[in-house]
Amino acid sequence: MAEEQPVSNAEVHEAHCGAEGEKTIRKSHHSAEFKNSLTSRLNRIEGQVRGIKGLIEKDTYCDDVLNQIAAVQSALNGVGKLLLEGHMKSCVIERMQAGEPEVIDELLVTVKKLIR
């Protein structure tokens, strides 16, 4: 479920204008299990990236490093797909039901960024 929290106008955030001109930040509310799953995946990816750095420092053969980079990119794409699915099944549906059809345009921009 999306929840909005007001922040000061001085803070720089991508946000929608709320009541009385205050900026707001949208938050998602995924289950603890879902967040833990994403966090675990990201921790593994973080380790893979550190491993790639080590390979480069050790002058590992380029093809081997490139294969590891491809694995990290694939893993990040997997996290993105899971998060996109969760976003569409919760945040997007809620905003559509709340009469905010502009969420579809926002979603399309995000999907375009993901498939570059």
N, CA, C and O atoms as a DFTB+ gen file, in Angstrom:
464 C
 N C O
     1  1       0.836      -1.170       0.000
     2  2       0.000       0.000       0.000
     3  2       0.884       1.237       0.000
     4  3       1.907       1.262       0.685
     5  1       0.520       2.233      -0.733
     6  2       1.316       3.449      -0.811
     7  2       0.913       4.398       0.305
     8  3      -0.271       4.598       0.577
     9  1       1.927       4.980       0.950
    10  2       1.687       5.951       2.006
    11  2       2.514       7.173       1.676
    12  3       3.644       7.047       1.205
    13  1       1.971       8.354       1.916
    14  2       2.695       9.575       1.614
    15  2       3.120      10.243       2.911
    16  3       2.349      10.329       3.867
    17  1       4.386      10.723       2.928
    18  2       4.884      11.462       4.062
    19  2       5.323      12.834       3.590
    20  3       6.075      12.932       2.620
    21  1       4.870      13.912       4.255
    22  2       5.313      15.243       3.838
    23  2       6.775      15.471       4.219
    24  3       7.241      14.998       5.255
    25  1       7.493      16.208       3.358
    26  2       8.866      16.619       3.635
    27  2       8.965      18.099       3.330
    28  3       8.090      18.656       2.667
    29  1      10.020      18.744       3.807
    30  2      10.143      20.179       3.576
    31  2      10.356      20.452       2.095
    32  3      10.903      19.620       1.372
    33  1       9.918      21.626       1.650
    34  2      10.090      22.014       0.249
    35  2      11.552      22.164      -0.114
    36  3      11.898      22.094      -1.293
    37  1      12.425      22.369       0.868
    38  2      13.849      22.543       0.594
    39  2      14.520      21.234       0.196
    40  3      15.553      21.243      -0.474
    41  1      13.942      20.118       0.601
    42  2      14.541      18.834       0.258
    43  2      14.311      18.530      -1.212
    44  3      13.255      18.816      -1.776
    45  1      15.324      17.946      -1.805
    46  2      15.244      17.630      -3.221
    47  2      14.807      16.179      -3.361
    48  3      15.548      15.258      -3.016
    49  1      13.608      15.990      -3.864
    50  2      13.047      14.659      -4.071
    51  2      12.175      14.695      -5.313
    52  3      11.569      15.714      -5.645
    53  1      12.127      13.564      -5.985
    54  2      11.111      13.432      -7.019
    55  2       9.843      13.122      -6.263
    56  3       9.759      12.106      -5.573
    57  1       8.880      13.963      -6.382
    58  2       7.672      13.785      -5.599
    59  2       6.501      14.448      -6.277
    60  3       6.663      15.208      -7.231
    61  1       5.340      14.157      -5.784
    62  2       4.114      14.788      -6.251
    63  2       3.768      15.898      -5.279
    64  3       4.099      15.803      -4.097
    65  1       3.121      16.935      -5.741
    66  2       2.714      18.009      -4.849
    67  2       1.507      17.563      -4.050
    68  3       0.534      17.042      -4.595
    69  1       1.592      17.774      -2.769
    70  2       0.505      17.414      -1.880
    71  2      -0.307      18.638      -1.523
    72  3      -0.229      19.661      -2.203
    73  1      -1.080      18.541      -0.470
    74  2      -1.899      19.655      -0.008
    75  2      -1.013      20.816       0.393
    76  3       0.086      20.614       0.911
    77  1      -1.477      22.013       0.160
    78  2      -0.816      23.250       0.539
    79  2       0.603      23.357      -0.008
    80  3       1.456      23.985       0.619
    81  1       0.869      22.756      -1.162
    82  2       2.146      22.902      -1.817
    83  2       3.287      22.096      -1.216
    84  3       4.414      22.189      -1.702
    85  1       3.033      21.303      -0.170
    86  2       4.094      20.473       0.403
    87  2       4.435      19.357      -0.564
    88  3       3.569      18.838      -1.268
    89  1       5.700      18.999      -0.589
    90  2       6.094      17.865      -1.410
    91  2       5.919      16.598      -0.582
    92  3       6.063      16.615       0.641
    93  1       5.611      15.518      -1.255
    94  2       5.419      14.253      -0.567
    95  2       6.233      13.173      -1.260
    96  3       6.527      13.261      -2.452
    97  1       6.587      12.167      -0.502
    98  2       7.306      11.019      -1.044
    99  2       6.394       9.817      -0.914
   100  3       5.824       9.569       0.149
   101  1       6.259       9.081      -1.983
   102  2       5.462       7.863      -1.942
   103  2       6.332       6.741      -1.415
   104  3       7.516       6.656      -1.740
   105  1       5.744       5.885      -0.606
   106  2       6.455       4.724      -0.081
   107  2       5.649       3.488      -0.405
   108  3       4.418       3.508      -0.421
   109  1       6.369       2.411      -0.662
   110  2       5.680       1.139      -0.865
   111  2       5.703       0.371       0.445
   112  3       6.549       0.610       1.306
   113  1       4.785      -0.530       0.580
   114  2       4.700      -1.347       1.788
   115  2       4.646      -2.810       1.373
   116  3       3.581      -3.422       1.307
   117  1       5.814      -3.343       1.097
   118  2       5.900      -4.753       0.755
   119  2       6.072      -5.553       2.044
   120  3       6.489      -5.023       3.074
   121  1       5.747      -6.813       1.964
   122  2       5.874      -7.663       3.137
   123  2       7.342      -7.789       3.541
   124  3       8.246      -7.583       2.730
   125  1       7.554      -8.124       4.785
   126  2       8.919      -8.318       5.284
   127  2       9.599      -9.434       4.503
   128  3      10.793      -9.352       4.214
   129  1       8.851     -10.468       4.164
   130  2       9.408     -11.591       3.391
   131  2       9.897     -11.118       2.019
   132  3      10.981     -11.504       1.581
   133  1       9.113     -10.294       1.351
   134  2       9.475      -9.783       0.034
   135  2      10.719      -8.903       0.137
   136  3      11.650      -9.039      -0.656
   137  1      10.729      -7.998       1.119
   138  2      11.891      -7.124       1.298
   139  2      13.140      -7.933       1.641
   140  3      14.227      -7.638       1.145
   141  1      12.987      -8.954       2.488
   142  2      14.129      -9.792       2.835
   143  2      14.664     -10.530       1.621
   144  3      15.876     -10.686       1.465
   145  1      13.763     -10.985       0.761
   146  2      14.181     -11.663      -0.464
   147  2      14.979     -10.726      -1.365
   148  3      16.038     -11.097      -1.872
   149  1      14.473      -9.516      -1.562
   150  2      15.183      -8.541      -2.393
   151  2      16.524      -8.176      -1.774
   152  3      17.534      -8.082      -2.472
   153  1      16.528      -7.971      -0.462
   154  2      17.768      -7.614       0.227
   155  2      18.802      -8.725       0.119
   156  3      19.982      -8.452      -0.099
   157  1      18.377      -9.961       0.267
   158  2      19.305     -11.097       0.135
   159  2      19.905     -11.151      -1.267
   160  3      21.108     -11.354      -1.432
   161  1      19.060     -10.968      -2.266
   162  2      19.553     -10.961      -3.646
   163  2      20.555      -9.835      -3.865
   164  3      21.594     -10.029      -4.497
   165  1      20.232      -8.653      -3.335
   166  2      21.124      -7.504      -3.501
   167  2      22.440      -7.695      -2.747
   168  3      23.490      -7.248      -3.209
   169  1      22.386      -8.354      -1.595
   170  2      23.621      -8.651      -0.868
   171  2      24.522      -9.590      -1.669
   172  3      25.741      -9.418      -1.701
   173  1      23.913     -10.582      -2.312
   174  2      24.699     -11.491      -3.161
   175  2      25.308     -10.735      -4.336
   176  3      26.470     -10.941      -4.686
   177  1      24.513      -9.861      -4.937
   178  2      24.999      -9.060      -6.066
   179  2      26.151      -8.167      -5.613
   180  3      27.154      -8.033      -6.313
   181  1      26.003      -7.572      -4.462
   182  2      27.060      -6.720      -3.918
   183  2      28.358      -7.517      -3.764
   184  3      29.440      -7.023      -4.078
   185  1      28.238      -8.743      -3.284
   186  2      29.409      -9.613      -3.166
   187  2      30.009      -9.938      -4.527
   188  3      31.229      -9.972      -4.685
   189  1      29.143     -10.176      -5.507
   190  2      29.628     -10.447      -6.867
   191  2      30.399      -9.251      -7.418
   192  3      31.435      -9.420      -8.061
   193  1      29.900      -8.053      -7.169
   194  2      30.568      -6.847      -7.663
   195  2      31.932      -6.701      -6.999
   196  3      32.916      -6.375      -7.663
   197  1      31.994      -6.941      -5.689
   198  2      33.291      -6.898      -5.007
   199  2      34.238      -7.953      -5.594
   200  3      35.438      -7.715      -5.732
   201  1      33.684      -9.111      -5.934
   202  2      34.492     -10.159      -6.558
   203  2      35.046      -9.725      -7.907
   204  3      36.197     -10.018      -8.231
   205  1      34.238      -9.032      -8.688
   206  2      34.688      -8.535      -9.996
   207  2      35.822      -7.535      -9.801
   208  3      36.811      -7.550     -10.534
   209  1      35.670      -6.684      -8.823
   210  2      36.737      -5.715      -8.529
   211  2      38.032      -6.446      -8.213
   212  3      39.105      -6.063      -8.680
   213  1      37.922      -7.499      -7.419
   214  2      39.102      -8.301      -7.088
   215  2      39.710      -8.966      -8.311
   216  3      40.932      -9.043      -8.437
   217  1      38.858      -9.448      -9.218
   218  2      39.362     -10.069     -10.449
   219  2      40.151      -9.073     -11.278
   220  3      41.198      -9.404     -11.833
   221  1      39.646      -7.861     -11.357
   222  2      40.337      -6.826     -12.128
   223  2      41.674      -6.486     -11.469
   224  3      42.690      -6.329     -12.146
   225  1      41.656      -6.374     -10.139
   226  2      42.899      -6.070      -9.425
   227  2      43.944      -7.171      -9.610
   228  3      45.144      -6.897      -9.577
   229  1      43.493      -8.421      -9.805
   230  2      44.403      -9.561      -9.976
   231  2      44.750      -9.815     -11.441
   232  3      45.370     -10.826     -11.772
   233  1      44.344      -8.883     -12.323
   234  2      44.606      -9.020     -13.758
   235  2      44.033     -10.306     -14.342
   236  3      44.667     -10.948     -15.180
   237  1      42.844     -10.679     -13.904
   238  2      42.159     -11.868     -14.422
   239  2      41.830     -11.658     -15.891
   240  3      41.550     -10.541     -16.325
   241  1      41.867     -12.731     -16.639
   242  2      41.584     -12.706     -18.068
   243  2      40.239     -12.011     -18.321
   244  3      39.235     -12.314     -17.677
   245  1      40.249     -11.088     -19.259
   246  2      39.083     -10.221     -19.529
   247  2      37.794     -11.000     -19.753
   248  3      36.744     -10.607     -19.246
   249  1      37.853     -12.085     -20.496
   250  2      36.648     -12.858     -20.797
   251  2      36.000     -13.382     -19.518
   252  3      34.775     -13.406     -19.398
   253  1      36.832     -13.799     -18.564
   254  2      36.299     -14.287     -17.288
   255  2      35.615     -13.160     -16.512
   256  3      34.567     -13.368     -15.900
   257  1      36.207     -11.977     -16.540
   258  2      35.616     -10.824     -15.860
   259  2      34.304     -10.432     -16.534
   260  3      33.313     -10.150     -15.860
   261  1      34.303     -10.416     -17.845
   262  2      33.085     -10.062     -18.588
   263  2      31.956     -11.038     -18.302
   264  3      30.797     -10.632     -18.218
   265  1      32.273     -12.313     -18.153
   266  2      31.243     -13.300     -17.812
   267  2      30.665     -13.029     -16.432
   268  3      29.467     -13.213     -16.215
   269  1      31.496     -12.598     -15.506
   270  2      31.002     -12.249     -14.172
   271  2      30.135     -10.992     -14.211
   272  3      29.134     -10.889     -13.502
   273  1      30.532     -10.051     -15.042
   274  2      29.721      -8.832     -15.203
   275  2      28.351      -9.187     -15.774
   276  3      27.337      -8.647     -15.332
   277  1      28.315     -10.081     -16.742
   278  2      27.041     -10.521     -17.319
   279  2      26.169     -11.186     -16.258
   280  3      24.951     -11.004     -16.253
   281  1      26.782     -11.952     -15.362
   282  2      26.024     -12.605     -14.294
   283  2      25.418     -11.575     -13.345
   284  3      24.277     -11.730     -12.909
   285  1      26.176     -10.522     -13.022
   286  2      25.659      -9.470     -12.151
   287  2      24.506      -8.732     -12.825
   288  3      23.491      -8.442     -12.192
   289  1      24.671      -8.430     -14.115
   290  2      23.599      -7.743     -14.836
   291  2      22.328      -8.583     -14.846
   292  3      21.230      -8.054     -14.673
   293  1      22.473      -9.874     -15.046
   294  2      21.318     -10.769     -15.042
   295  2      20.655     -10.798     -13.664
   296  3      19.429     -10.774     -13.554
   297  1      21.475     -10.850     -12.625
   298  2      20.933     -10.875     -11.271
   299  2      20.196      -9.572     -10.959
   300  3      19.127      -9.598     -10.348
   301  1      20.755      -8.439     -11.371
   302  2      20.071      -7.154     -11.160
   303  2      18.758      -7.094     -11.933
   304  3      17.759      -6.579     -11.432
   305  1      18.764      -7.620     -13.154
   306  2      17.521      -7.670     -13.928
   307  2      16.468      -8.495     -13.203
   308  3      15.285      -8.155     -13.224
   309  1      16.892      -9.577     -12.562
   310  2      15.960     -10.413     -11.803
   311  2      15.339      -9.648     -10.643
   312  3      14.135      -9.745     -10.405
   313  1      16.154      -8.890      -9.923
   314  2      15.635      -8.070      -8.825
   315  2      14.656      -7.036      -9.374
   316  3      13.589      -6.814      -8.801
   317  1      15.025      -6.407     -10.488
   318  2      14.152      -5.411     -11.102
   319  2      12.815      -5.991     -11.507
   320  3      11.776      -5.362     -11.309
   321  1      12.833      -7.190     -12.074
   322  2      11.579      -7.834     -12.497
   323  2      10.685      -8.136     -11.303
   324  3       9.474      -7.917     -11.356
   325  1      11.282      -8.641     -10.223
   326  2      10.489      -8.931      -9.027
   327  2       9.878      -7.663      -8.439
   328  3       8.706      -7.641      -8.064
   329  1      10.683      -6.615      -8.365
   330  2      10.186      -5.359      -7.810
   331  2       9.120      -4.735      -8.708
   332  3       8.134      -4.185      -8.218
   333  1       9.319      -4.822     -10.012
   334  2       8.320      -4.310     -10.951
   335  2       7.000      -5.056     -10.788
   336  3       5.936      -4.438     -10.781
   337  1       7.061      -6.358     -10.660
   338  2       5.853      -7.154     -10.469
   339  2       5.128      -6.742      -9.186
   340  3       3.911      -6.554      -9.179
   341  1       5.893      -6.606      -8.107
   342  2       5.289      -6.183      -6.839
   343  2       4.684      -4.798      -6.946
   344  3       3.607      -4.541      -6.407
   345  1       5.373      -3.906      -7.643
   346  2       4.889      -2.544      -7.832
   347  2       3.571      -2.540      -8.601
   348  3       2.628      -1.839      -8.232
   349  1       3.517      -3.319      -9.658
   350  2       2.299      -3.347     -10.477
   351  2       1.130      -3.955      -9.714
   352  3      -0.004      -3.496      -9.847
   353  1       1.400      -4.984      -8.917
   354  2       0.326      -5.669      -8.192
   355  2      -0.153      -4.897      -6.970
   356  3      -1.228      -5.178      -6.441
   357  1       0.633      -3.931      -6.522
   358  2       0.195      -3.192      -5.331
   359  2       0.074      -1.704      -5.625
   360  3      -1.037      -1.186      -5.738
   361  1       1.174      -1.026      -5.748
   362  2       1.165       0.438      -5.869
   363  2       0.347       0.924      -7.068
   364  3      -0.478       1.827      -6.935
   365  1       0.576       0.329      -8.222
   366  2      -0.110       0.788      -9.440
   367  2      -1.616       0.555      -9.326
   368  3      -2.412       1.438      -9.644
   369  1      -1.995      -0.620      -8.876
   370  2      -3.423      -0.921      -8.733
   371  2      -4.076       0.034      -7.740
   372  3      -5.162       0.555      -7.994
   373  1      -3.410       0.263      -6.606
   374  2      -3.975       1.167      -5.601
   375  2      -4.165       2.569      -6.152
   376  3      -5.202       3.194      -5.928
   377  1      -3.168       3.064      -6.870
   378  2      -3.284       4.424      -7.409
   379  2      -4.347       4.509      -8.502
   380  3      -5.039       5.521      -8.610
   381  1      -4.483       3.476      -9.299
   382  2      -5.555       3.454     -10.303
   383  2      -6.914       3.484      -9.602
   384  3      -7.808       4.229     -10.004
   385  1      -7.063       2.677      -8.563
   386  2      -8.320       2.644      -7.820
   387  2      -8.596       3.963      -7.113
   388  3      -9.750       4.308      -6.858
   389  1      -7.532       4.703      -6.796
   390  2      -7.684       6.008      -6.142
   391  2      -7.932       7.114      -7.156
   392  3      -8.002       8.288      -6.792
   393  1      -8.066       6.744      -8.431
   394  2      -8.354       7.742      -9.457
   395  2      -7.127       8.500      -9.934
   396  3      -7.213       9.682     -10.267
   397  1      -5.984       7.823      -9.966
   398  2      -4.746       8.448     -10.421
   399  2      -4.219       7.735     -11.672
   400  3      -3.232       7.003     -11.594
   401  1      -4.862       7.941     -12.814
   402  2      -4.440       7.229     -14.027
   403  2      -3.046       7.621     -14.502
   404  3      -2.457       6.908     -15.314
   405  1      -2.501       8.748     -14.012
   406  2      -1.153       9.152     -14.421
   407  2      -0.095       8.150     -13.970
   408  3       1.044       8.195     -14.435
   409  1      -0.468       7.253     -13.072
   410  2       0.479       6.224     -12.627
   411  2       0.909       5.337     -13.799
   412  3       2.007       4.782     -13.782
   413  1       0.057       5.202     -14.808
   414  2       0.405       4.385     -15.975
   415  2       1.536       5.051     -16.757
   416  3       2.465       4.373     -17.196
   417  1       1.467       6.362     -16.933
   418  2       2.553       7.070     -17.615
   419  2       3.859       6.924     -16.836
   420  3       4.918       6.706     -17.425
   421  1       3.781       7.045     -15.524
   422  2       4.951       6.872     -14.659
   423  2       5.531       5.469     -14.833
   424  3       6.744       5.297     -14.945
   425  1       4.650       4.474     -14.854
   426  2       5.067       3.083     -15.018
   427  2       5.741       2.867     -16.369
   428  3       6.754       2.173     -16.451
   429  1       5.191       3.451     -17.418
   430  2       5.773       3.297     -18.757
   431  2       7.172       3.889     -18.829
   432  3       8.057       3.306     -19.455
   433  1       7.382       5.025     -18.204
   434  2       8.715       5.635     -18.161
   435  2       9.687       4.697     -17.448
   436  3      10.812       4.489     -17.903
   437  1       9.240       4.136     -16.329
   438  2      10.093       3.229     -15.563
   439  2      10.421       1.972     -16.360
   440  3      11.571       1.532     -16.369
   441  1       9.439       1.391     -17.024
   442  2       9.675       0.178     -17.817
   443  2      10.663       0.468     -18.942
   444  3      11.542      -0.347     -19.223
   445  1      10.522       1.620     -19.583
   446  2      11.462       1.983     -20.646
   447  2      12.883       2.060     -20.115
   448  3      13.819       1.636     -20.792
   449  1      13.059       2.593     -18.921
   450  2      14.382       2.667     -18.312
   451  2      14.926       1.269     -18.022
   452  3      16.115       1.012     -18.210
   453  1      14.059       0.372     -17.566
   454  2      14.483      -0.976     -17.235
   455  2      14.895      -1.794     -18.445
   456  3      15.754      -2.670     -18.337
   457  1      14.291      -1.519     -19.603
   458  2      14.589      -2.355     -20.770
   459  2      15.639      -1.763     -21.681
   460  3      15.846      -2.281     -22.778
   461  1      16.299      -0.721     -21.283
   462  2      17.378      -0.137     -22.089
   463  2      18.509      -1.107     -22.262
   464  3      19.503      -0.786     -22.912
